[in-house]
Amino acid sequence: MAGKLKITQVKSAIGYAKKQKQMVRALGIKKLYQSVEQKDTPQLRGMIEKVKHLLKVEEV
């Protein structure tokens, strides 16, 4: 688990709990279909797990 992850928001957070919207924002995503690359850490994996229904995650 030392690589990078490419995280893309593929579904809108509208209609979901405020905490889930904040989680997407904390991942560094500001817009729908925006992709960000983050270092693969257990903390990041936990954040992704909370909002996995809104994201597409790929290993880089």
PDB file of N, CA, C and O in Angstrom:
ATOM      1  N   MET A   1       0.826  -1.204   0.000  1.00  0.00           N
ATOM      2  CA  MET A   1       0.000   0.000   0.000  1.00  0.00           C
ATOM      3  C   MET A   1       0.862   1.256   0.000  1.00  0.00           C
ATOM      4  O   MET A   1       0.739   2.090   0.898  1.00  0.00           O
ATOM      5  N   ALA A   2       1.715   1.399  -0.975  1.00  0.00           N
ATOM      6  CA  ALA A   2       2.576   2.575  -0.996  1.00  0.00           C
ATOM      7  C   ALA A   2       2.381   3.394  -2.256  1.00  0.00           C
ATOM      8  O   ALA A   2       3.059   4.403  -2.449  1.00  0.00           O
ATOM      9  N   GLY A   3       1.461   2.974  -3.121  1.00  0.00           N
ATOM     10  CA  GLY A   3       1.254   3.650  -4.388  1.00  0.00           C
ATOM     11  C   GLY A   3       0.365   4.864  -4.270  1.00  0.00           C
ATOM     12  O   GLY A   3       0.230   5.471  -3.207  1.00  0.00           O
ATOM     13  N   LYS A   4      -0.239   5.200  -5.400  1.00  0.00           N
ATOM     14  CA  LYS A   4      -1.159   6.331  -5.448  1.00  0.00           C
ATOM     15  C   LYS A   4      -2.510   5.846  -5.929  1.00  0.00           C
ATOM     16  O   LYS A   4      -2.621   4.819  -6.599  1.00  0.00           O
ATOM     17  N   LEU A   5      -3.536   6.604  -5.576  1.00  0.00           N
ATOM     18  CA  LEU A   5      -4.890   6.307  -6.010  1.00  0.00           C
ATOM     19  C   LEU A   5      -5.426   7.484  -6.813  1.00  0.00           C
ATOM     20  O   LEU A   5      -5.237   8.641  -6.436  1.00  0.00           O
ATOM     21  N   LYS A   6      -6.087   7.185  -7.910  1.00  0.00           N
ATOM     22  CA  LYS A   6      -6.781   8.211  -8.689  1.00  0.00           C
ATOM     23  C   LYS A   6      -8.244   8.121  -8.295  1.00  0.00           C
ATOM     24  O   LYS A   6      -8.884   7.091  -8.507  1.00  0.00           O
ATOM     25  N   ILE A   7      -8.774   9.191  -7.724  1.00  0.00           N
ATOM     26  CA  ILE A   7     -10.135   9.222  -7.208  1.00  0.00           C
ATOM     27  C   ILE A   7     -10.955  10.184  -8.058  1.00  0.00           C
ATOM     28  O   ILE A   7     -10.575  11.342  -8.233  1.00  0.00           O
ATOM     29  N   THR A   8     -12.079   9.706  -8.585  1.00  0.00           N
ATOM     30  CA  THR A   8     -12.956  10.510  -9.428  1.00  0.00           C
ATOM     31  C   THR A   8     -14.363  10.482  -8.852  1.00  0.00           C
ATOM     32  O   THR A   8     -14.883   9.416  -8.521  1.00  0.00           O
ATOM     33  N   GLN A   9     -14.975  11.649  -8.734  1.00  0.00           N
ATOM     34  CA  GLN A   9     -16.367  11.700  -8.286  1.00  0.00           C
ATOM     35  C   GLN A   9     -17.254  11.431  -9.493  1.00  0.00           C
ATOM     36  O   GLN A   9     -17.178  12.144 -10.494  1.00  0.00           O
ATOM     37  N   VAL A  10     -18.101  10.397  -9.402  1.00  0.00           N
ATOM     38  CA  VAL A  10     -18.952  10.030 -10.533  1.00  0.00           C
ATOM     39  C   VAL A  10     -20.442  10.205 -10.237  1.00  0.00           C
ATOM     40  O   VAL A  10     -21.277  10.002 -11.118  1.00  0.00           O
ATOM     41  N   LYS A  11     -20.774  10.578  -9.007  1.00  0.00           N
ATOM     42  CA  LYS A  11     -22.168  10.800  -8.645  1.00  0.00           C
ATOM     43  C   LYS A  11     -22.240  12.016  -7.735  1.00  0.00           C
ATOM     44  O   LYS A  11     -21.359  12.226  -6.901  1.00  0.00           O
ATOM     45  N   SER A  12     -23.282  12.812  -7.890  1.00  0.00           N
ATOM     46  CA  SER A  12     -23.439  14.020  -7.099  1.00  0.00           C
ATOM     47  C   SER A  12     -23.711  13.697  -5.635  1.00  0.00           C
ATOM     48  O   SER A  12     -24.339  12.686  -5.319  1.00  0.00           O
ATOM     49  N   ALA A  13     -23.241  14.549  -4.758  1.00  0.00           N
ATOM     50  CA  ALA A  13     -23.462  14.385  -3.318  1.00  0.00           C
ATOM     51  C   ALA A  13     -24.747  15.071  -2.866  1.00  0.00           C
ATOM     52  O   ALA A  13     -25.070  15.055  -1.679  1.00  0.00           O
ATOM     53  N   ILE A  14     -25.477  15.670  -3.794  1.00  0.00           N
ATOM     54  CA  ILE A  14     -26.745  16.308  -3.448  1.00  0.00           C
ATOM     55  C   ILE A  14     -27.714  15.245  -2.944  1.00  0.00           C
ATOM     56  O   ILE A  14     -27.867  14.189  -3.559  1.00  0.00           O
ATOM     57  N   GLY A  15     -28.357  15.530  -1.833  1.00  0.00           N
ATOM     58  CA  GLY A  15     -29.310  14.585  -1.275  1.00  0.00           C
ATOM     59  C   GLY A  15     -28.694  13.636  -0.257  1.00  0.00           C
ATOM     60  O   GLY A  15     -29.406  12.850   0.368  1.00  0.00           O
ATOM     61  N   TYR A  16     -27.380  13.702  -0.085  1.00  0.00           N
ATOM     62  CA  TYR A  16     -26.711  12.867   0.905  1.00  0.00           C
ATOM     63  C   TYR A  16     -26.380  13.704   2.136  1.00  0.00           C
ATOM     64  O   TYR A  16     -26.461  14.932   2.099  1.00  0.00           O
ATOM     65  N   ALA A  17     -26.015  13.047   3.203  1.00  0.00           N
ATOM     66  CA  ALA A  17     -25.720  13.716   4.467  1.00  0.00           C
ATOM     67  C   ALA A  17     -24.583  14.721   4.304  1.00  0.00           C
ATOM     68  O   ALA A  17     -23.695  14.546   3.471  1.00  0.00           O
ATOM     69  N   LYS A  18     -24.628  15.764   5.107  1.00  0.00           N
ATOM     70  CA  LYS A  18     -23.614  16.811   5.064  1.00  0.00           C
ATOM     71  C   LYS A  18     -22.215  16.247   5.288  1.00  0.00           C
ATOM     72  O   LYS A  18     -21.255  16.701   4.666  1.00  0.00           O
ATOM     73  N   LYS A  19     -22.097  15.254   6.178  1.00  0.00           N
ATOM     74  CA  LYS A  19     -20.793  14.646   6.458  1.00  0.00           C
ATOM     75  C   LYS A  19     -20.218  13.992   5.206  1.00  0.00           C
ATOM     76  O   LYS A  19     -19.005  14.009   5.001  1.00  0.00           O
ATOM     77  N   GLN A  20     -21.081  13.415   4.364  1.00  0.00           N
ATOM     78  CA  GLN A  20     -20.602  12.780   3.144  1.00  0.00           C
ATOM     79  C   GLN A  20     -20.114  13.832   2.150  1.00  0.00           C
ATOM     80  O   GLN A  20     -19.117  13.623   1.458  1.00  0.00           O
ATOM     81  N   LYS A  21     -20.809  14.950   2.081  1.00  0.00           N
ATOM     82  CA  LYS A  21     -20.361  16.050   1.212  1.00  0.00           C
ATOM     83  C   LYS A  21     -19.005  16.570   1.689  1.00  0.00           C
ATOM     84  O   LYS A  21     -18.121  16.858   0.882  1.00  0.00           O
ATOM     85  N   GLN A  22     -18.854  16.686   3.008  1.00  0.00           N
ATOM     86  CA  GLN A  22     -17.589  17.160   3.576  1.00  0.00           C
ATOM     87  C   GLN A  22     -16.466  16.166   3.312  1.00  0.00           C
ATOM     88  O   GLN A  22     -15.320  16.562   3.101  1.00  0.00           O
ATOM     89  N   MET A  23     -16.790  14.883   3.324  1.00  0.00           N
ATOM     90  CA  MET A  23     -15.792  13.840   3.082  1.00  0.00           C
ATOM     91  C   MET A  23     -15.268  13.937   1.649  1.00  0.00           C
ATOM     92  O   MET A  23     -14.063  13.833   1.419  1.00  0.00           O
ATOM     93  N   VAL A  24     -16.171  14.135   0.689  1.00  0.00           N
ATOM     94  CA  VAL A  24     -15.751  14.282  -0.714  1.00  0.00           C
ATOM     95  C   VAL A  24     -14.854  15.505  -0.846  1.00  0.00           C
ATOM     96  O   VAL A  24     -13.830  15.459  -1.528  1.00  0.00           O
ATOM     97  N   ARG A  25     -15.232  16.579  -0.207  1.00  0.00           N
ATOM     98  CA  ARG A  25     -14.439  17.814  -0.250  1.00  0.00           C
ATOM     99  C   ARG A  25     -13.055  17.604   0.393  1.00  0.00           C
ATOM    100  O   ARG A  25     -12.051  18.118  -0.098  1.00  0.00           O
ATOM    101  N   ALA A  26     -13.021  16.851   1.483  1.00  0.00           N
ATOM    102  CA  ALA A  26     -11.760  16.580   2.188  1.00  0.00           C
ATOM    103  C   ALA A  26     -10.813  15.732   1.341  1.00  0.00           C
ATOM    104  O   ALA A  26      -9.597  15.783   1.528  1.00  0.00           O
ATOM    105  N   LEU A  27     -11.360  14.963   0.420  1.00  0.00           N
ATOM    106  CA  LEU A  27     -10.531  14.177  -0.486  1.00  0.00           C
ATOM    107  C   LEU A  27      -9.877  15.055  -1.552  1.00  0.00           C
ATOM    108  O   LEU A  27      -8.993  14.605  -2.281  1.00  0.00           O
ATOM    109  N   GLY A  28     -10.318  16.305  -1.636  1.00  0.00           N
ATOM    110  CA  GLY A  28      -9.737  17.240  -2.599  1.00  0.00           C
ATOM    111  C   GLY A  28     -10.561  17.406  -3.851  1.00  0.00           C
ATOM    112  O   GLY A  28     -10.105  18.015  -4.820  1.00  0.00           O
ATOM    113  N   ILE A  29     -11.772  16.872  -3.846  1.00  0.00           N
ATOM    114  CA  ILE A  29     -12.645  16.942  -5.026  1.00  0.00           C
ATOM    115  C   ILE A  29     -13.616  18.106  -4.861  1.00  0.00           C
ATOM    116  O   ILE A  29     -14.304  18.217  -3.846  1.00  0.00           O
ATOM    117  N   LYS A  30     -13.662  18.969  -5.870  1.00  0.00           N
ATOM    118  CA  LYS A  30     -14.525  20.139  -5.800  1.00  0.00           C
ATOM    119  C   LYS A  30     -15.692  20.076  -6.769  1.00  0.00           C
ATOM    120  O   LYS A  30     -16.722  20.710  -6.540  1.00  0.00           O
ATOM    121  N   LYS A  31     -15.543  19.307  -7.865  1.00  0.00           N
ATOM    122  CA  LYS A  31     -16.587  19.248  -8.890  1.00  0.00           C
ATOM    123  C   LYS A  31     -16.860  17.804  -9.300  1.00  0.00           C
ATOM    124  O   LYS A  31     -16.025  16.920  -9.113  1.00  0.00           O
ATOM    125  N   LEU A  32     -18.023  17.591  -9.850  1.00  0.00           N
ATOM    126  CA  LEU A  32     -18.388  16.290 -10.381  1.00  0.00           C
ATOM    127  C   LEU A  32     -17.462  15.936 -11.542  1.00  0.00           C
ATOM    128  O   LEU A  32     -17.137  16.800 -12.356  1.00  0.00           O
ATOM    129  N   TYR A  33     -17.042  14.702 -11.625  1.00  0.00           N
ATOM    130  CA  TYR A  33     -16.124  14.153 -12.634  1.00  0.00           C
ATOM    131  C   TYR A  33     -14.710  14.701 -12.538  1.00  0.00           C
ATOM    132  O   TYR A  33     -13.907  14.492 -13.447  1.00  0.00           O
ATOM    133  N   GLN A  34     -14.392  15.392 -11.463  1.00  0.00           N
ATOM    134  CA  GLN A  34     -13.015  15.832 -11.232  1.00  0.00           C
ATOM    135  C   GLN A  34     -12.229  14.659 -10.656  1.00  0.00           C
ATOM    136  O   GLN A  34     -12.751  13.898  -9.841  1.00  0.00           O
ATOM    137  N   SER A  35     -10.986  14.515 -11.073  1.00  0.00           N
ATOM    138  CA  SER A  35     -10.118  13.458 -10.559  1.00  0.00           C
ATOM    139  C   SER A  35      -8.973  14.070  -9.774  1.00  0.00           C
ATOM    140  O   SER A  35      -8.459  15.132 -10.126  1.00  0.00           O
ATOM    141  N   VAL A  36      -8.583  13.392  -8.713  1.00  0.00           N
ATOM    142  CA  VAL A  36      -7.418  13.794  -7.928  1.00  0.00           C
ATOM    143  C   VAL A  36      -6.577  12.554  -7.665  1.00  0.00           C
ATOM    144  O   VAL A  36      -7.095  11.439  -7.612  1.00  0.00           O
ATOM    145  N   GLU A  37      -5.286  12.759  -7.504  1.00  0.00           N
ATOM    146  CA  GLU A  37      -4.389  11.661  -7.133  1.00  0.00           C
ATOM    147  C   GLU A  37      -3.942  11.886  -5.703  1.00  0.00           C
ATOM    148  O   GLU A  37      -3.485  12.971  -5.342  1.00  0.00           O
ATOM    149  N   GLN A  38      -4.079  10.849  -4.897  1.00  0.00           N
ATOM    150  CA  GLN A  38      -3.698  10.927  -3.491  1.00  0.00           C
ATOM    151  C   GLN A  38      -2.811   9.734  -3.160  1.00  0.00           C
ATOM    152  O   GLN A  38      -2.906   8.680  -3.789  1.00  0.00           O
ATOM    153  N   LYS A  39      -1.959   9.912  -2.177  1.00  0.00           N
ATOM    154  CA  LYS A  39      -1.118   8.822  -1.690  1.00  0.00           C
ATOM    155  C   LYS A  39      -2.016   7.785  -1.006  1.00  0.00           C
ATOM    156  O   LYS A  39      -2.924   8.143  -0.256  1.00  0.00           O
ATOM    157  N   ASP A  40      -1.761   6.520  -1.264  1.00  0.00           N
ATOM    158  CA  ASP A  40      -2.565   5.434  -0.705  1.00  0.00           C
ATOM    159  C   ASP A  40      -2.172   5.186   0.755  1.00  0.00           C
ATOM    160  O   ASP A  40      -1.100   4.652   1.039  1.00  0.00           O
ATOM    161  N   THR A  41      -3.056   5.582   1.673  1.00  0.00           N
ATOM    162  CA  THR A  41      -2.828   5.379   3.100  1.00  0.00           C
ATOM    163  C   THR A  41      -4.072   4.751   3.718  1.00  0.00           C
ATOM    164  O   THR A  41      -5.152   4.827   3.133  1.00  0.00           O
ATOM    165  N   PRO A  42      -3.942   4.135   4.881  1.00  0.00           N
ATOM    166  CA  PRO A  42      -5.131   3.585   5.549  1.00  0.00           C
ATOM    167  C   PRO A  42      -6.182   4.657   5.860  1.00  0.00           C
ATOM    168  O   PRO A  42      -7.382   4.385   5.800  1.00  0.00           O
ATOM    169  N   GLN A  43      -5.738   5.862   6.187  1.00  0.00           N
ATOM    170  CA  GLN A  43      -6.671   6.946   6.486  1.00  0.00           C
ATOM    171  C   GLN A  43      -7.480   7.313   5.242  1.00  0.00           C
ATOM    172  O   GLN A  43      -8.692   7.514   5.315  1.00  0.00           O
ATOM    173  N   LEU A  44      -6.803   7.397   4.113  1.00  0.00           N
ATOM    174  CA  LEU A  44      -7.478   7.728   2.864  1.00  0.00           C
ATOM    175  C   LEU A  44      -8.457   6.623   2.477  1.00  0.00           C
ATOM    176  O   LEU A  44      -9.567   6.904   2.026  1.00  0.00           O
ATOM    177  N   ARG A  45      -8.049   5.378   2.652  1.00  0.00           N
ATOM    178  CA  ARG A  45      -8.932   4.242   2.342  1.00  0.00           C
ATOM    179  C   ARG A  45     -10.209   4.300   3.184  1.00  0.00           C
ATOM    180  O   ARG A  45     -11.293   3.977   2.698  1.00  0.00           O
ATOM    181  N   GLY A  46     -10.075   4.711   4.446  1.00  0.00           N
ATOM    182  CA  GLY A  46     -11.235   4.848   5.325  1.00  0.00           C
ATOM    183  C   GLY A  46     -12.185   5.924   4.845  1.00  0.00           C
ATOM    184  O   GLY A  46     -13.402   5.748   4.883  1.00  0.00           O
ATOM    185  N   MET A  47     -11.628   7.046   4.391  1.00  0.00           N
ATOM    186  CA  MET A  47     -12.452   8.134   3.867  1.00  0.00           C
ATOM    187  C   MET A  47     -13.191   7.680   2.608  1.00  0.00           C
ATOM    188  O   MET A  47     -14.377   7.961   2.434  1.00  0.00           O
ATOM    189  N   ILE A  48     -12.478   6.979   1.740  1.00  0.00           N
ATOM    190  CA  ILE A  48     -13.084   6.490   0.499  1.00  0.00           C
ATOM    191  C   ILE A  48     -14.214   5.517   0.812  1.00  0.00           C
ATOM    192  O   ILE A  48     -15.253   5.539   0.152  1.00  0.00           O
ATOM    193  N   GLU A  49     -14.019   4.671   1.805  1.00  0.00           N
ATOM    194  CA  GLU A  49     -15.026   3.668   2.174  1.00  0.00           C
ATOM    195  C   GLU A  49     -16.353   4.327   2.572  1.00  0.00           C
ATOM    196  O   GLU A  49     -17.422   3.778   2.305  1.00  0.00           O
ATOM    197  N   LYS A  50     -16.284   5.499   3.208  1.00  0.00           N
ATOM    198  CA  LYS A  50     -17.488   6.198   3.665  1.00  0.00           C
ATOM    199  C   LYS A  50     -18.326   6.749   2.504  1.00  0.00           C
ATOM    200  O   LYS A  50     -19.544   6.880   2.626  1.00  0.00           O
ATOM    201  N   VAL A  51     -17.677   7.069   1.385  1.00  0.00           N
ATOM    202  CA  VAL A  51     -18.403   7.674   0.254  1.00  0.00           C
ATOM    203  C   VAL A  51     -18.150   6.910  -1.050  1.00  0.00           C
ATOM    204  O   VAL A  51     -18.194   7.496  -2.132  1.00  0.00           O
ATOM    205  N   LYS A  52     -17.888   5.615  -0.946  1.00  0.00           N
ATOM    206  CA  LYS A  52     -17.545   4.828  -2.136  1.00  0.00           C
ATOM    207  C   LYS A  52     -18.658   4.801  -3.176  1.00  0.00           C
ATOM    208  O   LYS A  52     -18.393   4.566  -4.355  1.00  0.00           O
ATOM    209  N   HIS A  53     -19.908   5.039  -2.755  1.00  0.00           N
ATOM    210  CA  HIS A  53     -21.025   5.060  -3.691  1.00  0.00           C
ATOM    211  C   HIS A  53     -21.007   6.298  -4.594  1.00  0.00           C
ATOM    212  O   HIS A  53     -21.748   6.357  -5.574  1.00  0.00           O
ATOM    213  N   LEU A  54     -20.174   7.277  -4.274  1.00  0.00           N
ATOM    214  CA  LEU A  54     -20.073   8.501  -5.078  1.00  0.00           C
ATOM    215  C   LEU A  54     -18.801   8.549  -5.926  1.00  0.00           C
ATOM    216  O   LEU A  54     -18.643   9.444  -6.756  1.00  0.00           O
ATOM    217  N   LEU A  55     -17.903   7.601  -5.722  1.00  0.00           N
ATOM    218  CA  LEU A  55     -16.564   7.688  -6.306  1.00  0.00           C
ATOM    219  C   LEU A  55     -16.223   6.508  -7.196  1.00  0.00           C
ATOM    220  O   LEU A  55     -16.824   5.437  -7.114  1.00  0.00           O
ATOM    221  N   LYS A  56     -15.228   6.742  -8.057  1.00  0.00           N
ATOM    222  CA  LYS A  56     -14.551   5.673  -8.788  1.00  0.00           C
ATOM    223  C   LYS A  56     -13.089   5.780  -8.394  1.00  0.00           C
ATOM    224  O   LYS A  56     -12.492   6.854  -8.480  1.00  0.00           O
ATOM    225  N   VAL A  57     -12.506   4.651  -7.957  1.00  0.00           N
ATOM    226  CA  VAL A  57     -11.132   4.650  -7.457  1.00  0.00           C
ATOM    227  C   VAL A  57     -10.296   3.703  -8.299  1.00  0.00           C
ATOM    228  O   VAL A  57     -10.679   2.557  -8.534  1.00  0.00           O
ATOM    229  N   GLU A  58      -9.132   4.203  -8.757  1.00  0.00           N
ATOM    230  CA  GLU A  58      -8.206   3.389  -9.539  1.00  0.00           C
ATOM    231  C   GLU A  58      -6.808   3.501  -8.921  1.00  0.00           C
ATOM    232  O   GLU A  58      -6.428   4.551  -8.403  1.00  0.00           O
ATOM    233  N   GLU A  59      -6.051   2.399  -8.985  1.00  0.00           N
ATOM    234  CA  GLU A  59      -4.663   2.451  -8.539  1.00  0.00           C
ATOM    235  C   GLU A  59      -3.814   2.955  -9.685  1.00  0.00           C
ATOM    236  O   GLU A  59      -4.003   2.558 -10.835  1.00  0.00           O
ATOM    237  N   VAL A  60      -2.866   3.842  -9.362  1.00  0.00           N
ATOM    238  CA  VAL A  60      -1.995   4.426 -10.394  1.00  0.00           C
ATOM    239  C   VAL A  60      -0.600   3.842 -10.262  1.00  0.00           C
ATOM    240  O   VAL A  60       0.293   4.195 -11.032  1.00  0.00           O
TER     241      VAL A  60
END
